[in-house]
Amino acid sequence: MAGGHYILWATPHSLYAGKARSYLIKKGVPYREVSASDPEFLGQVIPQVGHMVIPVVRTPEGEVLQDTTAIIDHIEARTAAPDFVPPGPVQRVVAAVLDAFGSNYLLPLAMHYRWSYRDQQELFLRTEFARAIPPMPHEQRLETAGKLMTRFAGFLPNLGVTEAVIPAMEESYAELLAVLDKHFQQHPYLLGGRPSIADFGMMAPLYAHLARDPVPGLLMKTTAPNVFRWTERMNTGVIEDPDFPGYGADFPADDALPETLEAILQVAFAQWGPGLAADADCFDRWLAGLPDPAPGHMVSHNGVRQVHPHVGRISYAWRGVTMERGSQPHSLWHFARAQAAADALAGTAATRLADLLARTGGTTMMARRTARPIMRENNVLVLG
Ligand SMILES: N[C@@H](CCC(=O)N[C@@H](CS)C(=O)NCC(=O)O)C(=O)O
């Protein structure tokens, strides 16, 4: 058993492990990271999860948790301090939007920079993937890693990464890095002096792939050094950062937001809006075609358990190109958390959120609901 510690099964180069690890470090809970090649993980833990995936956390009480958001929710509900849930209602909506944006929308971009530039970073990637393979002679490990790499590189077409859209994707990333860098020149975390789910969600793509892999790592360090520094800060066990003496370690008072965060929200809504609307349309079409859409029905085109299920292919106009990819119902599930937080607002908080959304271009996106809610049960998405 875990003996008073959390266990995090992960690998250093995993996108979602980067989110969970950073959270555990900042939270200051005792945890031990164990490689995904661990025989206990493969033989006993994965069967409990239901399919092969990392990261997985086991709590000191023995509960097995999957999905980084579920892991954070679980620990945040049981361990009060330091509290990473912002006190302000509008702050909470904003944090949920950026968690969903980082954890879902930016996945194809992170995968692009890892796999489209594979030939320039082959030894690094191969060495990293080899770490996740059970012990064997080094050369054999590297060779086995190649098979795993081919599988992950093969995800690009389903993620919409094709030659035709790469220039638009890269341009969109430069735009995002610019607003993030400006923000992190002035603030240690997205919502001010304390990390929140917004930071953890954004760490998913921005750490393991975009900061750590050689090609995107060079790009980030040379064009957005303050974003790179934030990825380092997010993996230190203190909240108050020496780069910002006197800034304090709190969220802004009175539900305020750092001014530079508005530009980040604006970029997030503009970049993600068309794709999320296409995901919602695709989900509603798939739902309408189901003979028996009972609650609990798995959200998947083929009913097979998958980490990233889809319910059909989508095509939509985006930044002057046509984006074609598998739909991402997980994005809808995740964004619905922000919508639920927004629905809970009343009075002046609701008015302040409406004004913020109008200023940042998020009104339409926040209003688009699927015909049925999507839930997570037994580590897969199901109809609510
Ligand atoms: N929504 C999940 C996603 C986890 C995920 O995609 N993990 C990747 C590694 S970073 C994985 O295990 N992928 C295996 C696969 O897609 O088959 C979470 O937040 O934990």
PDBQT file of the ligand as one rigid body, heavy atoms in Angstrom, charges set to zero:
ROOT
HETATM    1  N1  LIG A 401      -7.779  13.068 -19.974  1.00  0.00    +0.000 N 
HETATM    2  C1  LIG A 401      -6.635  12.296 -19.531  1.00  0.00    +0.000 C 
HETATM    3  C2  LIG A 401      -5.664  12.124 -20.692  1.00  0.00    +0.000 C 
HETATM    4  C3  LIG A 401      -4.491  11.252 -20.375  1.00  0.00    +0.000 C 
HETATM    5  C4  LIG A 401      -3.621  10.947 -21.589  1.00  0.00    +0.000 C 
HETATM    6  O1  LIG A 401      -3.952  11.297 -22.723  1.00  0.00    +0.000 OA
HETATM    7  N2  LIG A 401      -2.480  10.300 -21.344  1.00  0.00    +0.000 N 
HETATM    8  C5  LIG A 401      -1.604   9.890 -22.420  1.00  0.00    +0.000 C 
HETATM    9  C6  LIG A 401      -0.151  10.074 -22.057  1.00  0.00    +0.000 C 
HETATM   10  S1  LIG A 401       0.233  11.766 -21.794  1.00  0.00    +0.000 SA
HETATM   11  C7  LIG A 401      -1.821   8.434 -22.688  1.00  0.00    +0.000 C 
HETATM   12  O2  LIG A 401      -1.741   7.632 -21.780  1.00  0.00    +0.000 OA
HETATM   13  N3  LIG A 401      -2.173   8.089 -23.920  1.00  0.00    +0.000 N 
HETATM   14  C8  LIG A 401      -2.419   6.740 -24.318  1.00  0.00    +0.000 C 
HETATM   15  C9  LIG A 401      -3.383   6.691 -25.471  1.00  0.00    +0.000 C 
HETATM   16  O3  LIG A 401      -3.835   7.740 -25.961  1.00  0.00    +0.000 OA
HETATM   17  O4  LIG A 401      -3.703   5.564 -25.886  1.00  0.00    +0.000 OA
HETATM   18  C10 LIG A 401      -6.015  12.974 -18.318  1.00  0.00    +0.000 C 
HETATM   19  O5  LIG A 401      -6.225  14.201 -18.135  1.00  0.00    +0.000 OA
HETATM   20  O6  LIG A 401      -5.372  12.304 -17.510  1.00  0.00    +0.000 OA
ENDROOT
TORSDOF 0
